[in-house]
Amino acid sequence: MNSLQIFLPCAAGVEDLLAHEVHDLTGLMGQDLLTRRGGVMTRASWRDAMRLNLHSRLAQRVLVQLSYTDYRNEQDLYRAASEVAWEIWFTPKQSIKVEVTAQHSPLTSLNFAALKIKDAVCDRFRDKAHGVRPDVNTQWPDVRIYAHLTTDTCSLYIDTSGEPLFKRGWREDKGEAPLKETLAAAMIAASGWADGDDDLLPLYDPCCGSGTIAIEAAQIACNIAPGSLRHFAFEKYLPFQAHVWSVIKQEAADAVVKPQPGQKALIYGSDVAHRMVDFAQRNAERAGVADVIEFRGGDALQRMPPSEVPGVMLLNPPYGERIAVAGVAGAAHEARTGARELAQTEDGGEFFSQLATHWKKNYSGWTGWILTPDLKLPSKMRLKESRRVPMWNGPIECRMFRFDMVKGAARKNGAGSPAA
């Protein structure tokens, strides 16, 4: 267990950020830490796997690769799964679930492929455990087995996480289609807000919804491990040692930085819907960061800067029937977020041009980051972005645009240089 091949899947566009995070958490580099499409592959210990589950903000899961073989048909998958020593990981008393993903696989049915792998796992236990086979539980399995197929290769993984890592354990109050915690953490990482040894700048989300971005930022500021409130699948596995895990959790608890009495809030959030502000406040209390965040109600087009010191604005504005985005990505995003409270403007262009005017007038010196599937957002805001970072929100291709705010008028008659 001291040299495991571990794959950490993440959202597309986050791979380099995740590799940096894994290096910071484990010290791994070079051939022991490789960036792959859709994630990071690393060679690490069982203890590292537990620490990554507890501390990673960007990974979706922590998967241990147990097999990598060529295949041509479903029988090859059965053979590959039959040769894995599943019995050193779990017992036949535990339930399993097999999931298959594929890129350009020649197989006609991934469901049948999953069935063959499941049969191989159960048959191996039947042969080794005197006829006892693990049960299948598709909703709440003890053990999740993943297979990833390419054109001619099959990778088999056992999942050490259980529920996906974006489920931190503090979110109970939420609006419709809330931003996933892992994506909020990726936005913060891409902005560079927490990089370096300098004091943190104020951070403000003027469309905070149920508070995801602000709460993630506050936990980063307080050095609270994102997995400190939840359990993981590896706690049910045979290699698990409770005393080692207890030490890892205690180390994380000892590293928490508590705010000083009377310390002024550093992180701010507001939302046009007071119901969402209440949700955000309750979520922050469960996450242990209510003392370092200030939530208020208010329209993003009217709220004044929450801090005299310029800082960073970070937002994923809602889209829906009143804020439209062009193309298929826009329709998908609209379906995803349809019922969330929206700024009361007739279209996205009007809302964002008004937002840019408000920022230029009142937020001089601030840096604004917006995550959006609308690739034409800068032109709607009549601003020139200083950076654009590709990032995917599930199946939706997005960009994070950075705008450095200075006072000035918007472009006249649609021509000339933008003001920021």
C-alpha positions, 0 to 999 in steps of 0.5 A: 500500500506504499506505492499505489497508482492513483487517479484524481478526476476533475472538471475539464480545464482544472487539471493543472490547478489540481496537479498544483494542489496535489503537489502542495499536499503530498510533495510529489512531482515529476513522473510521480505526478502527471497531468492527464485529460480530465484529471491527475495521475500520481503514484502515492501511498495509502496514507496519501490517498486518505489525505487527498480525500480529506484535503483536496478541494478540486478532485471529484474522487480519489481512485486507486487503479488496480488494473490496466489491460488491453481488450477487444470484447466483453470477455476480455473485460471479464478476464481483466476483472477476474485477475484483480485481488478484490479480496484484499480490499473488501469482503463479500459482505459488502455491497458493490456497484460497477460503473463504466465510462468510455472514449471511442470504445468499440463495444455496443453496450456499456451496461453489458460491459459493466455486467461482465465486470460485476460477474467477474468480481462476484465469481472471484469471491464465490471461488475464494469465499466458499460460494459467498458473493457480494450483493449489488447496491446501485444507490448506496454501495459500500464499494464503487468500482469504475472501469474506463474504456478507450479504443483498446485499453481498460482501466479498473479502479476502486473508489476510495471516496464514496460520495463525490468530493464536492459533497463537503457535508455542510450544504443542507440549504440550497437553491436550484442547481447550486454551484458545485463546491469543487467548481467554486474552489477551482474558480478561487484557485484560478483567480490566484486569490489565495496564492502567495504569502501576502495578506489576503485581499477582500473577496466578494460574491455579489450573486452568492446564491447559497454561498458556495464561493464565499464558504469555500474561500472562507474555509481556505482562509481558515485552513479548514480541510474540505472533507472534515465534516464527512465520511469516506468509502475507504473507512470500510475497506480492509486496508483501513487503519483507524488509528492512522486516520485519527492522526491525519484528522487531528493534524488537520484540526490542529492546523485550523486558523481561528479568527481573532475576537472582533476581527473584521470580515474578509469575505462577503456575499450578497444576493437579490433573494433574501431567501438565498442569503438565509440559506448561505448564512446557515450553510456557513454556520455548518461549515464553521466559517460564519464568523469570517463571512458577511452575507447581505441581501441586495441587487448586484447592480446596486450594492456598493463595495463591502470593503474600503480596501479594493479586493476580488469579486468572484461570481457565477451569475445566474442564467435563465429566462431573463438572462439568455446566452446564445447557442446550445450551451446557453440552452443547457445552462438555462435548463440547469438553473431555470428557477433560480432568482434572476436579476430583473432585466430583459436580457443578459446584454442589458444586465451585464452592461449595467453591471459593468457601468456600476463596477466602473463607477464604484469599484475602482481598483477591484478585480472582477472574475466572472464564470460564464458560458457566454463567450461574448460576455466582454463585448456585452459588458463593453470591457476588455478582459485581461485574462480568460481561463477555459473551464467546464461546468459539467458538460457546459463549456465556460470561460472565467473572464478577468476584468481589472476595474478602473474608473471611466465611461463605457465605449461610445457608439460601440467604437473605440477602446474599452474603459477597462 
